[in-house]
Amino acid sequence: MKLIFISGPSGSGKTTLSNQIIIKIKNGFVLSTDNYYKTGLISKLLSKFLEGYFDRSISFDYKLFKKDFNFILKNGISIYERSYNYEKKKITKILNETNNINFLIVEGIFSKEFSRTLHNHNYFFLELKINKNDCMKRVIQRDLKERGKAEKRAEKNFLKSWDIYYDKFKNKIIRNNTNEFVITKDTNIDYILKKIFN
């Protein structure tokens, strides 16, 4: 199974790129880290009082994500999909079986740090580098529509998330068995996909 990790700050287009890839390939599956936030009382409290909570590793349910990731990798199938509700701080488990998975795409702000935990796997890594203001516009639109935030709060949260994302990976070294591509708004995606899938 080929592994593709897509990372970038909030609003950089990770989900959009994942969907573009899935349309172009057969037997692919997207696992989004956005659906693996922690739930329960502690998560509800921290999300209210800790600035940038959803962009920090403390919010990510690594154990649950790893369980689903390993199951797909081992069996080539996915039985459930998970969906995180930001307002209720809950994960819904949806029965949706996908068979014969040959390409597993992991996308989200935690995909980069998760990829660094893999020691015996080759994978492709796509890093989105998009203008900060463009990202902020997208995030504000999304947060107003999907997450019930006021515009000022959405802007403040975005600026914090941008700093958290780039501070996190300041001194990280790319592993030798990683094929890394930087994606900008001018990148020819078809050219990148040919390199990955041929």
Contact map, one row per residue, 1 for C-alpha under 8 A:
111000000000000000000000000000000000000000000000000000000000000000000000100100000000000000000000000011110000000000000000000000000000000000000000000000000000000000000000000000000000000000000000000000
111100000000000000000000000000000000000000000000000000000000000000000000000000000000000000000000000001110000000000000000001000000000000000000000000000000000000000000000000000000000000000000000000000
111110000000000000000000000000000000000000000000000000000000000000000000000000000000000000000000000000111100000000000000011100000000000000000000000000000000000000000000000000000000000000000000000000
011111000000000000000000000000000000000000000000000000000000000000000000000000000000000000000000000000111100000000000000001111000000000000000000000000000000000000000000000000000000000000000000000000
001111100000000000000000000000000000000000000000000000000000000000000000000000000000000000000000000000001110001100100000001111000000000000000000000000000000000000000000000000000000000000000000000000
000111110000010001000000000000000000000000000000000000000000000000000000000000000000000000000000000000001111001100000000000011110000000000000000000000000000000000000000000000000000000000000000000000
000011111000010000000000000000000000000000000000000000000000000000000000000000000000000000000000000000000011111100000000000011110000000000000000000000000000000000000000000000000000000000000000000000
000001111101110000000000000000000000000000000000000000000000000000000000000000000000000000000000000000000001100000000000000000111000000000000000000000000000000000001000000000000000000000000000000000
000000111111000000000000000000000000000000000000000000000000000000000000000000000000000000000000000000000000100000000000000000010000001000000000000000000000000011001100000000000000000000000000000000
000000011111100000000000000000000000000000000000000000000000000000000000000000000000000000000000000000000000100000000000000000000000001100100000000000000000010011000000000000000000000000000000000000
000000001111110000000000000000000000000000000000000000000000000000000000000000000000000000000000000000000000000000000000000000000000011111100000000000000000000000000000000000000000000000000000000000
000000011111110000000000000000000000000000000000000000000000000000000000000000000000000000000000000000000000000000000000000000011100011000000000000000000000000000000000000000000000000000000000000000
000000010111111110000000000000000000000000000000000000000000000000000000000000000000000000000000000000000000000000000000000000010000000000000000000000000000000000000000000000000000000000000000000000
000001110011111111000000000000000000000000000000000000000000000000000000000000000000000000000000000000000011000000000000000000010000000000000000000000000000000000000000000000000000000000000000000000
000000000000111111100000000000000000000000000000000000000000000000000000000000000000000000000000000000000011000000000000000000000000000000000000000000000000000000000000000000000000000000000000000000
000000000000111111110000000000000000000000000000000000000000000000000000000000000000000000000000000000000000000000000000000000000000000000000000000000000000000000000000000000000000000000000000000000
000000000000111111111000000000000000000000000000000000000000000000000000000000000000000000000000000000000000000000000000000000000000000000000000000000000000000000000000000000000000000000000000000000
000001000000011111111100000001000000000000000000000000000000000000000000000000000000000000000000000000001010000000000000000000000000000000000000000000000000000000000000000000000000000000000000000000
000000000000001111111110000000000000000000000000000000000000000000000000000000000000000000000000000000000000000000000000000000000000000000000000000000000000000000000000000000000000000000000000000000
000000000000000111111111000000000000000000000000000000000000000000000000000000000000000000000000000000000000000000000000000000000000000000000000000000000000000000000000000000000000000000000000000000
000000000000000011111111100000000000000000000000000000000000000000000000000000000000000000000000000000000000000000000000000000000000000000000000000000000000000000000000000000000000000000000000100000
000000000000000001111111110111000000000000000000000000000000000000000000000000000000000000000000000000000000000000000000000000000000000000000000000000000000000000000000000000000000000000000000000000
000000000000000000111111110000000000000000000000000000000000000000000000000000000000000000000000000000000000000000000000000000000000000000000000000000000000000000000000000000000000000000000000000000
000000000000000000011111110000000000000000000000000000000000000000000000000000000000000000000000000000000000000000000000000000000000000000000000000000000000000000000000000000000000000000000000000000
000000000000000000001111111100000000000000000000000000000000000000000000000000000000000000000000000000000000000000000000000000000000000000000000000000000000000000000000000000000000000000000000000000
000000000000000000000111111100000000000000000000000000000000000000000000000000000000000000000000000000000000000000000000000000000000000000000000000000000000000000000000000000000000000000000000000000
000000000000000000000000111110000000000000000000000000000000000000000000000000000000000000000000001111100000000000000000000000000000000000000000000000000000000000000000000000000000000000000000000000
000000000000000000000100111111000000000000000000000000000000000000000000000000000000000000000000000011111000000000000000000000000000000000000000000000000000000000000000000000000000000000000000000000
000000000000000000000100001111100000000000000000000000000000000000000000000000000000000000000000010010111000000000000000000000000000000000000000000000000000000000000000000000000000000000000000000000
000000000000000001000100000111110000000000000000000000000000000000000000000000000000000000000000000000011110000000000000000000000000000000000000000000000000000000000000000000000000000000000000000000
000000000000000000000000000011111000000000000000000000000000000000001000000000000000000000000000000000011110000000000000000000000000000000000000000000000000000000000000000000000000000000000000000000
000000000000000000000000000001111111000000000000000000000000000000000000000000000000000000000000000000000111000000000000000000000000000000000000000000000000000000000000000000000000000000000000000000
000000000000000000000000000000111111100000000000000000000001000010000000000000000000000000000000000000000111111000000000000000000000000000000000000000000000000000000000000000000000000000000000000000
000000000000000000000000000000011111100000000000000000000000000000000000000000000001000000000000000000000001100000000000000000000000000000000000000000000000000000000000000000000000000000000000000000
000000000000000000000000000000011111100000000000000000000000000000000000000000000111000000100000000000000000000000000000000000000000000000000000000000000000000000000000000000000000000000000000000000
000000000000000000000000000000011111110000000000000000000001110110000000000000000111000000100000000000000000000000000000000000000000000000000000000000000000000000000000000000000000000000000000000000
000000000000000000000000000000001111111000000000000001000011100000000000000000000001000000100000000000000000000000000000000000000000000000000000000000000000000000000000000000000000000000000000000000
000000000000000000000000000000000001111100100000000000000011100000000000000000000000000010000000000000000000000000000000000000000000000000000000000000000000000000000000000000000000000000000000000000
000000000000000000000000000000000000111111110000000000000000000000000000000000000000000011100000000000000000000000000000000000000000000000000000000000000000000000000000000000000000000000000000000000
000000000000000000000000000000000000011111110000000000000000000000000000000000000000000011000000000000000000000000000000000000000000000000000000000000000000000000000000000000000000000000000000000000
000000000000000000000000000000000000001111111000000000000000000000000000000000000000000000000000000000000000000000000000000000000000000000000000000000000000000000000000000000000000000000000000000000
000000000000000000000000000000000000001111111100000000000000000000000000000000000000000000000000000000000000000000000000000000000000000000000000000000000000000000000000000000000000000000000000000000
000000000000000000000000000000000000011111111110000000000010000000000000000000000000000010000000000000000000000000000000000000000000000000000000000000000000000000000000000000000000000000000000000000
000000000000000000000000000000000000001111111111000000000000000000000000000000000000000010000000000000000000000000000000000000000000000000000000000000000000000000000000000000000000000000000000000000
000000000000000000000000000000000000000011111111100000000000000000000000000000000000000000000000000000000000000000000000000000000000000000000000000000000000000000000000000000000000000000000000000000
000000000000000000000000000000000000000001111111110010000000000000000000000000000000000000000000000000000000000000000000000000000000000000000000000000000000000000000000000000000000000000000000000000
000000000000000000000000000000000000000000111111111111000000000000000000000000000000000000000000000000000000000000000000000000000000000000000000000000000000000000000000000000000000000000000000000000
000000000000000000000000000000000000000000011111111000000000000000000000000000000000000000000000000000000000000000000000000000000000000000000000000000000000000000000000000000000000000000000000000000
000000000000000000000000000000000000000000001111111000000000000000000000000000000000000000000000000000000000000000000000000000000000000000000000000000000000000000000000000000000000000000000000000000
000000000000000000000000000000000000000000000111111110000000000000000000000000000000000000000000000000000000000000000000000000000000000000000000000000000000000000000000000000000000000000000000000000
000000000000000000000000000000000000000000000011111110000000000000000000000000000000000000000000000000000000000000000000000000000000000000000000000000000000100100000000000000000000000000000000000000
000000000000000000000000000000000000000000000010011111110000000000000000000000000000000000000000000000000000000000000000000000000000000000000000000000000000100110010000000000000000000000000000000000
000000000000000000000000000000000000000000000110011111110110000000000000000000000000000000000000000000000000000000000000000000000000000000000000000000000000000000000000000000000000000000000000000000
000000000000000000000000000000000000100000000010000111111011000000000000000000000000000000000000000000000000000000000000000000000000000000000000000000000000000000000000000000000000000000000000000000
000000000000000000000000000000000000000000000000000111111010000000000000000000000000000000000000000000000000100000000000000000000000000000000000000000000000000010011000000000000000000000000000000000
000000000000000000000000000000000000000000000000000111111111000000000000000000000000000000000000000000000000000000000000000000000000000000000000000000000000000000010000000000000000000000000000000000
000000000000000000000000000000000000000000000000000001111111000000000000000000000000000000000000000000000000010000000000000000000000000000000000000000000000000000000000000000000000000000000000000000
000000000000000000000000000000000000000000000000000010011111000000000000000000000000000000000000000000000000000000000000000000000000000000000000000000000000000000000000000000000000000000000000000000
000000000000000000000000000000000000110000100000000011111111100000000000000000000000000000000000000000000000000000000000000000000000000000000000000000000000000000000000000000000000000000000000000000
000000000000000000000000000000001001110000000000000001011111110000000000000000000000000000000000000000000000010000000000000000000000000000000000000000000000000000000000000000000000000000000000000000
000000000000000000000000000000000001110000000000000000000011111110000000000000000000000000000000000000000000000000000000000000000000000000000000000000000000000000000000000000000000000000000000000000
000000000000000000000000000000000001000000000000000000000001111111000000000000000000000000000000000000000000000000000000000000000000000000000000000000000000000000000000000000000000000000000000000000
000000000000000000000000000000000000000000000000000000000000111111100000000000000000000000000000000000000000000000000000000000000000000000000000000000000000000000000000000000000000000000000000000000
000000000000000000000000000000000001000000000000000000000000111111110000000000000000000000000000000000000000000000000000000000000000000000000000000000000000000000000000000000000000000000000000000000
000000000000000000000000000000001001000000000000000000000000111111111000000000000000000000000000000000000000000000000000000000000000000000000000000000000000000000000000000000000000000000000000000000
000000000000000000000000000000000000000000000000000000000000011111111100000000000000000000000000000000000000000000000000000000000000000000000000000000000000000000000000000000000000000000000000000000
000000000000000000000000000000000000000000000000000000000000001111111110000000000000000000000000000000000000000000000000000000000000000000000000000000000000000000000000000000000000000000000000000000
000000000000000000000000000000000000000000000000000000000000000111111111000000000000000000000000000000000000000000000000000000000000000000000000000000000000000000000000000000000000000000000000000000
000000000000000000000000000000100000000000000000000000000000000011111111100000000000000000000000000000000000000000000000000000000000000000000000000000000000000000000000000000000000000000000000000000
000000000000000000000000000000000000000000000000000000000000000001111111110000000000000000000000000000000000000000000000000000000000000000000000000000000000000000000000000000000000000000000000000000
000000000000000000000000000000000000000000000000000000000000000000111111111111000000000000000000000000000000000000000000000000000000000000000000000000000000000000000000000000000000000000000000000000
000000000000000000000000000000000000000000000000000000000000000000011111111111000000000000000000000010000000000000000000000000000000000000000000000000000000000000000000000000000000000000000000000000
100000000000000000000000000000000000000000000000000000000000000000001111111110000000000000000000000000010000000000000000000000000000000000000000000000000000000000000000000000000000000000000000000000
000000000000000000000000000000000000000000000000000000000000000000000111111100000000000000000000000000000000000000000000000000000000000000000000000000000000000000000000000000000000000000000000000000
000000000000000000000000000000000000000000000000000000000000000000000011111110000000000000000000000000000000000000000000000000000000000000000000000000000000000000000000000000000000000000000000000000
100000000000000000000000000000000000000000000000000000000000000000000011111111000000000000000000001111000000000000000000000000000000000000000000000000000000000000000000000000000000000000000000000000
000000000000000000000000000000000000000000000000000000000000000000000011101111100000000000000000111110000000000000000000000000000000000000000000000000000000000000000000000000000000000000000000000000
000000000000000000000000000000000000000000000000000000000000000000000011000111111000000000000001111000000000000000000000000000000000000000000000000000000000000000000000000000000000000000000000000000
000000000000000000000000000000000000000000000000000000000000000000000000000011111000000000000011110000000000000000000000000000000000000000000000000000000000000000000000000000000000000000000000000000
000000000000000000000000000000000000000000000000000000000000000000000000000001111100000000001111100000000000000000000000000000000000000000000000000000000000000000000000000000000000000000000000000000
000000000000000000000000000000000000000000000000000000000000000000000000000001111110000000001111000000000000000000000000000000000000000000000000000000000000000000000000000000000000000000000000000000
000000000000000000000000000000000011000000000000000000000000000000000000000000011111000000111100000000000000000000000000000000000000000000000000000000000000000000000000000000000000000000000000000000
000000000000000000000000000000000011000000000000000000000000000000000000000000001111100000111100000000000000000000000000000000000000000000000000000000000000000000000000000000000000000000000000000000
000000000000000000000000000000000111100000000000000000000000000000000000000000000111110011110000000000000000000000000000000000000000000000000000000000000000000000000000000000000000000000000000000000
000000000000000000000000000000000000000000000000000000000000000000000000000000000011111111110000000000000000000000000000000000000000000000000000000000000000000000000000000000000000000000000000000000
000000000000000000000000000000000000000000000000000000000000000000000000000000000001111111000000000000000000000000000000000000000000000000000000001000000000000000000000000000000000000000000000000000
000000000000000000000000000000000000000000000000000000000000000000000000000000000000111110000000000000000000000000000000000000000000000000000000001100000000000000000000000000000000000000000000000000
000000000000000000000000000000000000000000000000000000000000000000000000000000000000111111000000000000000000000000000000000000000000000000000000000000000000000000000000000000000000000000000000000000
000000000000000000000000000000000000011100110000000000000000000000000000000000000001111111100000000000000000000000000000000000000000000000000000000000000000000000000000000000000000000000000000000000
000000000000000000000000000000000000001100000000000000000000000000000000000000000001110111110000000000000000000000000000000000000000000000000000000000000000000000000000000000000000000000000000000000
000000000000000000000000000000000011101000000000000000000000000000000000000000000111100011111000000000000000000000000000000000000000000000000000000000000000000000000000000000000000000000000000000000
000000000000000000000000000000000000000000000000000000000000000000000000000000000111100001111100000000000000000000000000000000000000000000000000000000000000000000000000000000000000000000000000000000
000000000000000000000000000000000000000000000000000000000000000000000000000000011110000000111110000000000000000000000000000000000000000000000000000000000000000000000000000000000000000000000000000000
000000000000000000000000000000000000000000000000000000000000000000000000000000011110000000011111000000000000000000000000000000000000000000000000000000000000000000000000000000000000000000000000000000
000000000000000000000000000000000000000000000000000000000000000000000000000000111000000000001111100000000000000000000000000000000000000000000000000000000000000000000000000000000000000000000000000000
000000000000000000000000000000000000000000000000000000000000000000000000000001111000000000000111110000000000000000000000000000000000000000000000000000000000000000000000000000000000000000000000000000
000000000000000000000000000000000000000000000000000000000000000000000000000011110000000000000011111000000000000000000000000000000000000000000000000000000000000000000000000000000000000000000000000000
000000000000000000000000000010000000000000000000000000000000000000000000000011100000000000000001111110000000000000000000000000000000000000000000000000000000000000000000000000000000000000000000000000
000000000000000000000000001000000000000000000000000000000000000000000000000111000000000000000000111110000000000000000000000000000000000000000000000000000000000000000000000000000000000000000000000000
000000000000000000000000001000000000000000000000000000000000000000000000000110000000000000000000011111000000000000000000000000000000000000000000000000000000000000000000000000000000000000000000000000
100000000000000000000000001110000000000000000000000000000000000000000001000110000000000000000000011111110000000000000000000000000000000000000000000000000000000000000000000000000000000000000000000000
110000000000000000000000001100000000000000000000000000000000000000000000000100000000000000000000000111110000000000000000000000000000000000000000000000000000000000000000000000000000000000000000000000
111100000000000000000000001110000000000000000000000000000000000000000000000000000000000000000000000011111000000000000000000000000000000000000000000000000000000000000000000000000000000000000000000000
111100000000000000000000000111100000000000000000000000000000000000000000100000000000000000000000000011111100000000000000000000000000000000000000000000000000000000000000000000000000000000000000000000
001111000000000001000000000111100000000000000000000000000000000000000000000000000000000000000000000000111110000000000000000000000000000000000000000000000000000000000000000000000000000000000000000000
001111000000000000000000000001111000000000000000000000000000000000000000000000000000000000000000000000011111001000000000000000000000000000000000000000000000000000000000000000000000000000000000000000
000011100000011001000000000001111000000000000000000000000000000000000000000000000000000000000000000000001111111000000000000000000000000000000000000000000000000000000000000000000000000000000000000000
000001110000011000000000000000011100000000000000000000000000000000000000000000000000000000000000000000000111111000000000000000000000000000000000000000000000000000000000000000000000000000000000000000
000000111100000000000000000000001100000000000000000000100000000000000000000000000000000000000000000000000011111100000000000000000000000000000000000000000000000000001000000000000000000000000000000000
000000100000000000000000000000001000000000000000000000001001000000000000000000000000000000000000000000000011111111000000000000000000000000000000000000000000000000000000000000000000000000000000000000
000011100000000000000000000000001000000000000000000000000000000000000000000000000000000000000000000000000111111111100000000000000000000000000000000000000000000000000000000000000000000000000000000000
000011100000000000000000000000000000000000000000000000000000000000000000000000000000000000000000000000000000111111110000000000000000000000000000000000000000000000000000000000000000000000000000000000
000000000000000000000000000000000000000000000000000000000000000000000000000000000000000000000000000000000000011111111000000000000000000000000000000000000000000000000000000000000000000000000000000000
000000000000000000000000000000000000000000000000000000000000000000000000000000000000000000000000000000000000011111111100000000000000000000000000000000000000000000000000000000000000000000000000000000
000010000000000000000000000000000000000000000000000000000000000000000000000000000000000000000000000000000000001111111100000000000000000000000000000000000000000000000000000000000000000000000000000000
000000000000000000000000000000000000000000000000000000000000000000000000000000000000000000000000000000000000000111111110000000000000000000000000000000000000000000000000000000100000000000000000000000
000000000000000000000000000000000000000000000000000000000000000000000000000000000000000000000000000000000000000011111110000000000000000000000000000000000000000000000000000000000000000000000000000000
000000000000000000000000000000000000000000000000000000000000000000000000000000000000000000000000000000000000000001111111100000000000000000000000000000000000000000000000000000000000000000000000000000
000000000000000000000000000000000000000000000000000000000000000000000000000000000000000000000000000000000000000000011111100000000000000000000000000000000000000000000000000000000000000000000000000000
000000000000000000000000000000000000000000000000000000000000000000000000000000000000000000000000000000000000000000000111110000000000000000000000000000000000000000000000000000000000000000000000000000
000000000000000000000000000000000000000000000000000000000000000000000000000000000000000000000000000000000000000000000111111000000000000000000000000000000000000000000000000000001000000000000000000000
001000000000000000000000000000000000000000000000000000000000000000000000000000000000000000000000000000000000000000000001111100000000000000000000000000000000000000000000000000001100000000000000000000
011110000000000000000000000000000000000000000000000000000000000000000000000000000000000000000000000000000000000000000000111110000000000000000000000000000000000000000000000000001110000000000000000000
001110000000000000000000000000000000000000000000000000000000000000000000000000000000000000000000000000000000000000000000011111000000000000000000000000000000000000000000000000000111100000000000000100
000111100000000000000000000000000000000000000000000000000000000000000000000000000000000000000000000000000000000000000000001111100000000000000000000000000000000000000000000000000111100000000000000000
000111100000000000000000000000000000000000000000000000000000000000000000000000000000000000000000000000000000000000000000000111110000000000000000000000000000000000000000000000000001111000000000000000
000001110000000000000000000000000000000000000000000000000000000000000000000000000000000000000000000000000000000000000000000011111000000000000000000000000000000000000000000000000001111000000000000000
000001111001110000000000000000000000000000000000000000000000000000000000000000000000000000000000000000000000000000000000000001111100000000000000000000000000000000000000000000000000011100000000000000
000000010001000000000000000000000000000000000000000000000000000000000000000000000000000000000000000000000000000000000000000000111110000000000000000000000000000000000000000000000000011110000000000000
000000000001000000000000000000000000000000000000000000000000000000000000000000000000000000000000000000000000000000000000000000011111011000000000000000000000000000000000000000000000000110000000000000
000000000000000000000000000000000000000000000000000000000000000000000000000000000000000000000000000000000000000000000000000000001111111000000000000000000000000000000000000000000000000000000000000000
000000000000000000000000000000000000000000000000000000000000000000000000000000000000000000000000000000000000000000000000000000000111111100000000000000000000000000000000000000000000000000000000000000
000000000000000000000000000000000000000000000000000000000000000000000000000000000000000000000000000000000000000000000000000000000011111110000000000000000000000000000000000000000000000000000000000000
000000000011000000000000000000000000000000000000000000000000000000000000000000000000000000000000000000000000000000000000000000000111111111000000000000000000000000000000000000000000000000000000000000
000000001111000000000000000000000000000000000000000000000000000000000000000000000000000000000000000000000000000000000000000000000111111111100000000000000000000000000000000000000000000000000000000000
000000000110000000000000000000000000000000000000000000000000000000000000000000000000000000000000000000000000000000000000000000000001111111110000000000000010011000000000000000000000000000000000000000
000000000010000000000000000000000000000000000000000000000000000000000000000000000000000000000000000000000000000000000000000000000000111111111000000000000000000000000000000000000000000000000000000000
000000000010000000000000000000000000000000000000000000000000000000000000000000000000000000000000000000000000000000000000000000000000011111111100000000000000000000000000000000000000000000000000000000
000000000110000000000000000000000000000000000000000000000000000000000000000000000000000000000000000000000000000000000000000000000000001111111110000000000110010000000000000000000000000000000000000000
000000000000000000000000000000000000000000000000000000000000000000000000000000000000000000000000000000000000000000000000000000000000000111111111000000100110010000000000000000000000000000000000000000
000000000000000000000000000000000000000000000000000000000000000000000000000000000000000000000000000000000000000000000000000000000000000011111111100000000000000000000000000000000000000000000000000000
000000000000000000000000000000000000000000000000000000000000000000000000000000000000000000000000000000000000000000000000000000000000000001111111111000000000000000000000000000000000000000000000000000
000000000000000000000000000000000000000000000000000000000000000000000000000000000000000000000000000000000000000000000000000000000000000000111111111111100100000000000000000000000000000000000000000000
000000000000000000000000000000000000000000000000000000000000000000000000000000000000000000000000000000000000000000000000000000000000000000011111111111100100000000000000000000000000000000000000000000
000000000000000000000000000000000000000000000000000000000000000000000000000000000000000000000000000000000000000000000000000000000000000000001111111100000000000000000000000000000000000000000000000000
000000000000000000000000000000000000000000000000000000000000000000000000000000000000000000000000000000000000000000000000000000000000000000000111111100000000000000000000000000000000000000000000000000
000000000000000000000000000000000000000000000000000000000000000000000000000000000000011000000000000000000000000000000000000000000000000000000111111110000000000000000000000000000000000000000000000000
000000000000000000000000000000000000000000000000000000000000000000000000000000000000001000000000000000000000000000000000000000000000000000000011111111000000000000000000000000000000000000000000000000
000000000000000000000000000000000000000000000000000000000000000000000000000000000000000000000000000000000000000000000000000000000000000000000011001111101100000000000000000000000000000000000000000000
000000000000000000000000000000000000000000000000000000000000000000000000000000000000000000000000000000000000000000000000000000000000000000000011000111111100000000000000000000000000000000000000000000
000000000000000000000000000000000000000000000000000000000000000000000000000000000000000000000000000000000000000000000000000000000000000000010011000011111110000000000000000000000000000000000000000000
000000000000000000000000000000000000000000000000000000000000000000000000000000000000000000000000000000000000000000000000000000000000000000000000000001111111000000000000000000000000000000000000000000
000000000000000000000000000000000000000000000000000000000000000000000000000000000000000000000000000000000000000000000000000000000000000000000000000011111111100000000000000000000000000000000000000000
000000000000000000000000000000000000000000000000000000000000000000000000000000000000000000000000000000000000000000000000000000000000000000110011000011111111110000000000000000000000000000000000000000
000000000000000000000000000000000000000000000000000000000000000000000000000000000000000000000000000000000000000000000000000000000000000100110000000000111111111000000000000000000000000000000000000000
000000000000000000000000000000000000000000000000000000000000000000000000000000000000000000000000000000000000000000000000000000000000000000000000000000011111111100000000000000000000000000000000000000
000000000000000000000000000000000000000000000000001100000000000000000000000000000000000000000000000000000000000000000000000000000000000000000000000000001111111110000000000000000000000000000000000000
000000000100000000000000000000000000000000000000000000000000000000000000000000000000000000000000000000000000000000000000000000000000000100110000000000000111111111000000000000000000000000000000000000
000000000000000000000000000000000000000000000000000000000000000000000000000000000000000000000000000000000000000000000000000000000000000100000000000000000011111111100000000000000000000000000000000000
000000000000000000000000000000000000000000000000001100000000000000000000000000000000000000000000000000000000000000000000000000000000000000000000000000000001111111110000000000000000000000000000000000
000000001100000000000000000000000000000000000000000100100000000000000000000000000000000000000000000000000000000000000000000000000000000000000000000000000000111111111000000000000000000000000000000000
000000001100000000000000000000000000000000000000000000000000000000000000000000000000000000000000000000000000000000000000000000000000000000000000000000000000011111111100000000000000000000000000000000
000000000000000000000000000000000000000000000000000000000000000000000000000000000000000000000000000000000000000000000000000000000000000000000000000000000000001111111110000000000000000000000000000000
000000000000000000000000000000000000000000000000000100110000000000000000000000000000000000000000000000000000000000000000000000000000000000000000000000000000000111111111000000000000000000000000000000
000000011000000000000000000000000000000000000000000000100000000000000000000000000000000000000000000000000000100000000000000000000000000000000000000000000000000011111111100000000000000000000000000000
000000001000000000000000000000000000000000000000000000000000000000000000000000000000000000000000000000000000000000000000000000000000000000000000000000000000000001111111110000000000000000000000000000
000000000000000000000000000000000000000000000000000000000000000000000000000000000000000000000000000000000000000000000000000000000000000000000000000000000000000000111111110000000000000000000000000000
000000000000000000000000000000000000000000000000000000000000000000000000000000000000000000000000000000000000000000000000000000000000000000000000000000000000000000011111110000000000000000000000000000
000000000000000000000000000000000000000000000000000000000000000000000000000000000000000000000000000000000000000000000000000000000000000000000000000000000000000000001111111100000000000000000000000000
000000000000000000000000000000000000000000000000000000000000000000000000000000000000000000000000000000000000000000000000000000000000000000000000000000000000000000000111111100000000000000000000000000
000000000000000000000000000000000000000000000000000000000000000000000000000000000000000000000000000000000000000000000000000000000000000000000000000000000000000000000000111110000000000000000000000000
000000000000000000000000000000000000000000000000000000000000000000000000000000000000000000000000000000000000000000000000000000000000000000000000000000000000000000000000111111000000000000000000000000
000000000000000000000000000000000000000000000000000000000000000000000000000000000000000000000000000000000000000000000000000000000000000000000000000000000000000000000000001111100000000000000000000000
000000000000000000000000000000000000000000000000000000000000000000000000000000000000000000000000000000000000000000000000000000000000000000000000000000000000000000000000000111110100000000000000000000
000000000000000000000000000000000000000000000000000000000000000000000000000000000000000000000000000000000000000000010000000000000000000000000000000000000000000000000000000011111100000000000000000000
000000000000000000000000000000000000000000000000000000000000000000000000000000000000000000000000000000000000000000000000000000000000000000000000000000000000000000000000000001111100000000000000000000
000000000000000000000000000000000000000000000000000000000000000000000000000000000000000000000000000000000000000000000000111000000000000000000000000000000000000000000000000000111110000000000000000000
000000000000000000000000000000000000000000000000000000000000000000000000000000000000000000000000000000000000000000000000011110000000000000000000000000000000000000000000000001111111000000000000000000
000000000000000000000000000000000000000000000000000000000000000000000000000000000000000000000000000000000000000000000000001110000000000000000000000000000000000000000000000000001111100000000000000000
000000000000000000000000000000000000000000000000000000000000000000000000000000000000000000000000000000000000000000000000000111100000000000000000000000000000000000000000000000000111110000000000000000
000000000000000000000000000000000000000000000000000000000000000000000000000000000000000000000000000000000000000000000000000111100000000000000000000000000000000000000000000000000011111000000001000000
000000000000000000000000000000000000000000000000000000000000000000000000000000000000000000000000000000000000000000000000000001111000000000000000000000000000000000000000000000000001111100000000000000
000000000000000000000000000000000000000000000000000000000000000000000000000000000000000000000000000000000000000000000000000001111000000000000000000000000000000000000000000000000000111111100000000000
000000000000000000000000000000000000000000000000000000000000000000000000000000000000000000000000000000000000000000000000000000011100000000000000000000000000000000000000000000000000011111100000000000
000000000000000000000000000000000000000000000000000000000000000000000000000000000000000000000000000000000000000000000000000000001100000000000000000000000000000000000000000000000000001111100000000000
000000000000000000000000000000000000000000000000000000000000000000000000000000000000000000000000000000000000000000000000000000000000000000000000000000000000000000000000000000000000001111110000000000
000000000000000000000000000000000000000000000000000000000000000000000000000000000000000000000000000000000000000000000000000000000000000000000000000000000000000000000000000000000000001111111000000000
000000000000000000000000000000000000000000000000000000000000000000000000000000000000000000000000000000000000000000000000000000000000000000000000000000000000000000000000000000000000000001111111000000
000000000000000000000000000000000000000000000000000000000000000000000000000000000000000000000000000000000000000000000000000000000000000000000000000000000000000000000000000000000000000000111111100000
000000000000000000000000000000000000000000000000000000000000000000000000000000000000000000000000000000000000000000000000000000000000000000000000000000000000000000000000000000000000000000011111110000
000000000000000000000000000000000000000000000000000000000000000000000000000000000000000000000000000000000000000000000000000000000000000000000000000000000000000000000000000000000000000000011111111000
000000000000000000000000000000000000000000000000000000000000000000000000000000000000000000000000000000000000000000000000000000000000000000000000000000000000000000000000000000000000100000011111111100
000000000000000000001000000000000000000000000000000000000000000000000000000000000000000000000000000000000000000000000000000000000000000000000000000000000000000000000000000000000000000000001111111110
000000000000000000000000000000000000000000000000000000000000000000000000000000000000000000000000000000000000000000000000000000000000000000000000000000000000000000000000000000000000000000000111111111
000000000000000000000000000000000000000000000000000000000000000000000000000000000000000000000000000000000000000000000000000000000000000000000000000000000000000000000000000000000000000000000011111111
000000000000000000000000000000000000000000000000000000000000000000000000000000000000000000000000000000000000000000000000000100000000000000000000000000000000000000000000000000000000000000000001111111
000000000000000000000000000000000000000000000000000000000000000000000000000000000000000000000000000000000000000000000000000000000000000000000000000000000000000000000000000000000000000000000000111111
000000000000000000000000000000000000000000000000000000000000000000000000000000000000000000000000000000000000000000000000000000000000000000000000000000000000000000000000000000000000000000000000011111
